[in-house]
């Protein structure tokens, strides 16, 4: 009965538009980028695969405050036969499916030059992101790759996770719909409490947004909150600066003289 209820809920999500987007094929979504500046974002889809809503959000982020992020990965989960062979990260009982897509995406980011990565996901992908954070040191990743943050949207902490290798200090952002009919908001609170007990760093749990599970991605406040938070975890690299010029009086330029901070505007030439 529980499995049939879950399948009915997932089917309802599919009817609401959370279905694999024809604009993002599995091959395109899993193809590695080629970052050079050292930052990357790995996005994990929900049940049934990538959705048009979140694919559109990522496209907007890449044009906005995350345009400086070098590497983008969107791995595809393994197919679940009980759900018409659609990609999932967990089966109907909540156990993680055996797969290597996420670790492969992280290794691809590292191979392309990434040193800091944020792992984010929605629904099942949000639960998978938290699992990745808890098992970070057991994934066999390059030592130079650092987990800069974790975002879980309408996710939960998987019961199958064991307390073993913990990525201490990784910042976590939890976002949840106030009227979520698929993943109860209490599960987000339990995840918050358990992660805090395991020494994870919370910059503050995002306020719960109105709406239901299938509508959280349509909320501009949710997308804006995630974009701003990731931008803080993955700031753009500081521009290279040349030798500092000296003023005629021997003081550093901009130390209180005419035109400080404005490129000399208003001062005599």
N, C-alpha and C positions, 0 to 999 in steps of 0.2 A: 504493500500500500504506500509506504514511504517513497519507494522508487517511482511508482506511477505518479505520485504527487509532484515529485521533483521533475519528472519528464514533462508533466503538464505545465509546470511553471516555466521550464526552459522553452517549451513550444510557444508559450505566451510571449516570452521575450523575443523569439524569432519573428512572431507576427508584428511586434512593435518596431522592427527594423534592426534588431541586433543579430544580424546574419553576416556571413562572410561577404565583404564588399567585392563586387566585380572589378573594381578599380585596383584592388590589391590582391594579386595572385600569391599563393604560398611561396613560389620561387622568388617573386619580387620582394615579399615581406621579409624573407630570411636572407636575402643577399647582403653581404657585408658592405658597409661603407668604407671610406678610406680616410679616417681622421688623421690629422697631422698635429693638432694643437693639444691633444691630451684629454679631451672630454667626450663622453658618450652617454646616450640615453637608451635603455632597453625597455620596450613597452610590451607587456604581456596581455593578450586578449582575454576576453571572458569565454564562457561556454559557447560553442558553435563557431568560434574563430573571430577574425577581425571584423569590426562593425564599421559601417559608413560614418557613424557619428564620431567615433574616436579616431578614425583615420583622418577625418576632416579637422578634428581638433589638433592633431599632430601637425598637419599641413599648415594650419594657422600659426602654431607655435614656431615652426621653422621660419616663418616670415616675420615673426615678432621678436619677443624677448629671448628666444632660444635660437636665433639665427646663427649665433656664434658656436653652438655645439657642433662638434666635428663629426661624431659617429652616431648613427641611428640604427637600431636593430629592432625588429618585430618578429621574433621566432614564432613558429606555428606548433601548437601542441599536438600530441598523438591523437589519432582517430579513435573514437569510442564507438564500438559497434552498437551498443544499446541506444545510441542517439544518432542513428543513420550515418555512422562513420564520420560524424562531424568532430573537429578537433576540440579536445578538452585537456585540462591539466589534472583533473581528479575524476574518479569514477563515482557512481551513484552512492556509494557508502562513505565517500569522503577521503578515500585512500589515494595518495599521489600515484599517477601512472608513471611507469618506468619510461624515461625519455632522457635525451641528452641535448635537446634543442636550446635550452636556456644557457647551459654551460658552454655550448658551442658558440652561441651568440656573444657571450662574454669573452671567450678566448679570441674570437674574431675582432672584437673591439681592441683588446690588448695587442694583438698582432699588428693592427693598423695604427698603433701609436697611442691609444687611450691609456691614461693613468688614473682618471677619476670617472666613475660611472654611477648613474642613478638608475635603479631598477624600479619600475612602476607598473601597475596593472589594475584592471577593473574586475570585480566579481571574482571568478575563479583565478584570474590573473593577479588580482590583489592578494589573494591567499597565497598564490605561488610566489609572489614577490617577498612576502614575509617569510616563507619557507626558505627561499634563497638566502635571505639575510641571516637566518638562524644557522644555516648549514654552509655558510660562505667558505669556511676554511677546509671543508671536505669536498669541494667541487674540483679540486686540482687545477686552480687558476694560477696564472703567473703571479709571482710575488709582488711585482710592481703595480698591480691593479688594485685600486682602493675603492671600497664601497662608500660613495659620497652621500648616499641617501636612499630611502625607500619610500615609495608612495603606494598606499593601498586604498582604492576607491571601492566602497561597498564590498569589502572583503572580510576575511576572518583569519584566525590563526589555526592552521590545519591541526587536527588532533593527532595526525601521524608524525608530527615533528617531535624529535627527541632532543633533550637538552644535552648537546655534546659540543659541537664547534660553534661558538657564538661570535659574531662580528661586533664586539663591544664598541660602543660609542657611535654607531651609525645613526644619523638623524632619521626620524620616522614621521611621516605625515599620514594621518588617517582621515578620510573623508567618507561620510555616509549619509544616505538619504534618510530624512526623519521618519518617513512613512514606508520604509523598505519592507515589501511584502515577501521577499525571497530570502534575504539575509537579515535577520533581526538585528536592530541596532545594539542590542545587548551583547551580541557576539563581537562587535567592534570594541565595546567597553572592556570585555574580557581580554581581548587581544592587547589593548592598551595596558591594562593592569599587569598582564603576564610579561609583556616586553619591558615595562618599567622595572619589574622585579629582576629581569635578566640584564640590567645595566644598559639598556638602549637609551639613547638620548632623544627626548621629545622636545621639539621647539614649541610645542603646543598643538593639541589636537584641533584640527580645523572644526569650526562650527558645523553642526549638522544642517544640511540644506533641505529645503522642502522637496516634496515629490516622492516618487516611488523608485524602485530599483531600476526599471528600464528607462526612467527619465533623467537620471542623474547626469548623464553625459550631455543632455540638451541644455543644462543650466550654465549660462555664461559665467556665473560666479564660481562654479566648480572649476571650469576650465581656466579661468583667470587665476584662481587660487593655486592650482597646480603649476601653471606656467611661472608665476612669481616665485613660488617655493623652489622649484627646480633651478630657476635662474640664480637664486642665492646659493644653492649647493654647487652649481657649476658656473661660476662667474667667468666672464671673458678674460683672456690673458691680458696682462698689463702691456701696453705698447712699449716697445724698446725706446729708450731715451738716449739722446746723444750727450756729449759733454755739456755741462752747464756753462752758459756764457757769463762773463764778468762785466760789470758796469764800469764806467770810467772812474768811479770813486773807489773801486776795488771790492764793493759789496756784491753779493749774489743778486742777479736780476730778479725783480719782483719782491725785494725785501723792504717794501714800504715806499719805494720811489714812484715817480710819475708813471702811470700806465700799468701798475701791478695787476696781474691776473687778467688783463684784457688785451694782451698783445701790443701794449704801447698806445692804445687808443686815448687821445686827448693830450698826450705829452708832446713836448717839442722834439723835433727831429734835427 
